[in-house]
Amino acid sequence: MVPPRSDSREITVTTGSRRRRANETTIRYLDAGEGPPVVLLHGIGLDAAAISWKHAIPELAETHRVIAPDLPGHGESDKPRRRYTTEYYIETLEALLTELGLETVSLAGISMGGCVALGYALENDVDRLALVDSYGLGTDAPWRPMAAMGLRVPVASTVLWQTMGVNEGTVRDTLRGYVTSASEAFVEEIHEVLQDPDNGRTLRSWQRSEFRSYGFRTCYLDELTELNAPTLLVHGDDDTLLPTSWSERAATKLADSELHVFEDCGHWPPRERPERFNSVLTEFLAS
């Protein structure tokens, strides 16, 4: 599932500090093109580098060096049994950039990946930042209480993951909650992800960290005024997971922002509207 014109590479990163036991994790990443570096971060659970960024990588590689990692617990990277948190993924991103010798990059992240990109950018210099239907821009959503309750019953959440991946028909039903329409290729790719129980374990671990009784644990909304990097916000107007109003509100708080709301689009603009998305992102990175 490697997009054309990409090299699949592996690198071992070390996370942890003196207070915590250092952990080594092998990360698989896609590397394509030459030029200013841009790092693409996928979402949690039903995702990997070659899923969200399948169509964007070849386009961006025309003018940039594109690096798209499978975050730990996803794709072909290591899937250690550990507690997956937003902070862990930010630390992993920092370790990855250090190992690759990249001091300043542009970042683009979708959903949870957007939250990781934003969390990193608030503490480090980045050239440009693109947030796509990003988590971390709001405190709650209507579906969160039910999801948090389901996480208290481990067997139930495991069975749900298995049920979603029974066949391509159940995958298609699942994707109706994410996208307005899904191609056969997209359905097949998500079906493959759902066959790996470790992906589901990663998702549940991160959700247990983020879904609290009062709302979502991570929200950077009040810190956006501290961000100086030019920021692109893209959001589907029919996203039933994270409302469009999150990105609209964030745009008013950022010093230098550009907002694009895609009509008739759900939670996955890079796959639902690839041509428009690629045009918007390439123009933003070039401006």
C-alpha positions in Angstrom: 0.0 0.0 0.0 2.9 2.3 -0.9 1.9 5.4 -3.0 3.8 5.6 -6.3 7.2 7.4 -6.3 7.7 6.8 -2.6 10.5 5.0 -0.9 9.5 2.9 2.2 12.1 3.3 4.9 12.6 2.4 8.5 14.2 4.3 11.4 14.5 3.6 15.1 13.6 6.4 17.5 14.1 6.7 21.2 11.4 8.3 23.4 11.5 8.8 27.2 13.6 10.8 29.6 15.6 10.4 32.8 12.4 10.1 34.7 11.0 7.4 32.5 12.5 4.3 31.0 13.7 5.1 27.4 11.9 3.1 24.7 13.1 2.3 21.2 10.5 2.1 18.5 11.0 1.3 14.8 9.0 3.6 12.6 8.2 2.9 8.9 7.9 6.1 6.8 7.3 7.0 3.2 9.9 9.4 1.7 9.5 11.0 -1.6 10.7 14.0 -3.6 13.3 16.7 -3.0 13.1 20.2 -1.6 11.8 21.8 1.6 10.7 19.1 4.0 7.0 18.6 4.8 5.9 15.9 7.2 2.4 14.4 6.9 0.7 13.0 10.0 -2.3 10.6 9.7 -5.2 10.1 12.2 -5.8 7.5 14.9 -7.0 3.9 14.5 -8.4 3.5 11.0 -5.5 5.2 9.3 -1.9 5.1 8.2 0.5 7.2 6.1 -0.5 5.6 2.8 -4.2 5.9 3.5 -4.8 9.6 4.3 -1.9 10.8 2.2 -2.1 8.3 -0.7 -3.0 11.0 -3.3 -1.2 13.9 -1.7 2.3 12.4 -1.5 3.0 12.2 -5.3 1.6 15.8 -5.8 3.6 17.3 -3.0 6.8 15.4 -4.0 6.9 17.5 -7.2 8.2 20.5 -5.1 9.0 19.1 -1.6 10.7 16.3 0.3 7.7 14.5 1.7 7.9 12.4 4.8 4.8 10.4 5.9 5.4 8.2 8.9 3.2 5.4 10.2 2.9 6.5 13.8 3.6 3.8 16.4 0.6 1.4 16.7 -0.3 1.9 13.0 0.6 0.6 9.6 4.0 -1.1 9.3 5.6 0.6 12.3 6.1 -1.1 15.7 2.9 -1.6 17.7 4.2 -2.0 21.3 1.8 -2.6 24.1 1.9 0.7 25.9 -0.3 3.7 26.8 -0.8 5.7 23.7 -1.3 9.4 24.3 -1.2 12.7 22.4 1.9 13.6 24.3 3.6 10.4 23.4 2.9 11.0 19.7 4.3 14.6 19.9 7.4 13.2 21.6 7.7 10.5 18.9 7.4 13.2 16.2 10.2 15.2 17.8 12.4 12.1 18.1 11.7 11.3 14.4 12.7 14.7 13.2 15.8 14.6 15.3 16.9 11.2 13.9 16.2 12.5 10.3 18.3 15.6 11.0 15.4 18.0 10.2 15.4 21.2 12.3 12.5 23.1 10.8 9.8 21.6 8.6 6.3 22.2 7.5 3.7 20.0 9.1 0.3 18.7 7.9 -1.9 16.6 10.1 -5.4 15.1 9.8 -7.7 14.5 12.8 -5.5 13.2 15.7 -2.5 13.9 13.5 -3.5 17.6 13.3 -3.6 17.7 17.1 -0.1 16.2 17.2 1.2 18.7 14.6 -0.3 21.6 16.5 1.0 20.5 19.8 4.5 20.2 18.3 4.2 23.6 16.6 3.3 25.3 19.8 6.6 24.3 21.3 8.9 24.3 18.3 9.5 26.4 15.1 7.8 25.2 12.0 7.7 26.8 8.5 4.0 26.2 7.9 1.2 24.2 9.5 -1.8 22.6 7.9 -4.7 21.3 10.1 -7.2 19.0 8.4 -10.5 18.3 10.3 -8.2 18.5 13.3 -8.7 17.2 16.8 -7.5 19.5 19.6 -9.6 22.5 18.6 -12.6 21.8 20.8 -13.6 20.5 24.2 -16.4 18.1 23.4 -18.7 16.4 20.8 -22.2 14.9 21.1 -20.9 11.4 20.5 -18.2 11.5 23.1 -20.2 10.4 26.2 -21.4 7.2 24.6 -17.9 6.4 23.2 -16.4 7.0 26.7 -19.0 4.7 28.3 -18.2 2.0 25.7 -14.5 2.1 26.6 -15.3 1.0 30.1 -16.3 -2.4 28.7 -13.1 -3.7 27.1 -14.8 -6.7 25.5 -17.5 -4.5 23.9 -14.9 -2.2 22.2 -12.9 -5.2 21.0 -16.0 -6.8 19.5 -17.0 -3.5 17.8 -13.6 -3.4 16.0 -14.0 -7.0 14.9 -17.6 -6.3 13.7 -16.6 -3.3 11.6 -14.0 -5.4 9.7 -16.1 -8.6 9.0 -16.3 -7.8 5.3 -16.3 -4.9 2.9 -20.0 -4.4 3.5 -19.5 -3.7 7.2 -16.6 -1.5 6.4 -18.7 0.5 4.0 -21.3 0.9 6.8 -18.6 2.1 9.2 -17.3 4.7 6.7 -20.7 6.3 6.4 -20.0 7.8 9.8 -16.7 9.3 8.5 -17.2 10.3 4.8 -19.9 11.3 2.4 -18.8 8.7 -0.1 -16.1 6.0 -0.3 -14.5 4.5 -3.4 -14.1 0.7 -3.6 -10.3 1.2 -3.2 -10.8 3.2 0.0 -13.1 0.5 1.4 -10.6 -2.2 0.6 -7.8 -0.2 2.3 -9.8 0.3 5.5 -10.9 -3.3 5.5 -7.2 -4.3 5.6 -6.6 -2.0 8.5 -9.4 -3.5 10.5 -7.9 -7.0 10.1 -5.1 -6.1 12.5 -6.3 -6.2 16.2 -3.3 -4.2 17.2 -4.6 -1.2 15.4 -7.8 -1.4 17.4 -5.8 -1.7 20.6 -3.9 1.5 19.8 -7.2 3.3 19.1 -8.8 2.2 22.4 -5.7 3.2 24.3 -5.6 6.7 22.9 -9.3 7.1 23.4 -9.1 6.1 27.0 -6.5 8.8 27.5 -8.5 11.5 25.7 -12.1 10.8 26.4 -12.8 12.1 29.9 -16.1 12.3 31.8 -16.1 16.1 31.3 -15.1 16.1 27.6 -11.9 15.8 25.6 -8.6 15.9 27.4 -6.6 17.9 24.8 -7.8 21.3 23.5 -5.3 23.9 22.3 -7.9 26.5 21.5 -6.7 29.0 24.2 -3.1 28.7 23.0 -3.6 29.5 19.3 -2.8 33.2 19.8 0.8 32.0 20.7 1.2 30.4 17.3 3.1 32.5 14.7 3.4 30.0 11.9 1.2 30.5 8.8 -1.6 28.0 9.3 -4.0 26.4 6.8 -7.3 25.0 8.1 -9.3 22.6 6.0 -12.5 21.1 7.1 -15.4 19.1 5.5 -18.7 20.8 6.0 -20.4 17.4 6.6 -17.9 16.1 9.2 -20.0 14.3 11.8 -17.0 13.5 14.1 -15.4 16.9 14.6 -17.6 19.9 13.7 -16.6 22.5 11.1 -17.2 25.2 13.7 -13.9 24.1 15.4 -11.8 25.1 12.4 -13.9 28.3 11.8 -13.4 29.4 15.4 -9.7 28.5 15.3 -9.2 30.7 12.2 -10.4 33.8 14.2 -7.8 33.2 16.9 -4.7 32.6 14.7 -2.5 35.5 13.7 -1.9 34.1 10.2 -4.5 31.7 9.0 -6.3 30.5 5.8 -9.6 28.5 6.1 -11.1 26.3 3.4 -14.4 24.5 4.1 -15.1 21.7 1.6 -18.8 21.3 0.6 -20.3 17.8 0.6 -17.2 16.4 2.4 -16.9 14.5 5.6 -13.9 13.8 7.9 -11.4 12.8 5.2 -10.8 15.6 2.6 -7.5 14.2 1.3 -9.4 11.0 0.2 -12.9 12.4 -0.5 -11.8 15.5 -2.5 -8.2 14.7 -3.4 -7.8 17.1 -6.4 -9.1 20.1 -4.5 -7.3 19.2 -1.4 -4.0 18.8 -3.2 -4.5 22.1 -5.0 -5.2 24.0 -1.7 -2.3 22.4 0.2 0.3 22.8 -2.6 -0.6 26.5 -3.1 -0.4 27.1 0.7 3.0 25.5 1.0 4.3 27.5 -2.0 2.9 30.9 -0.9 
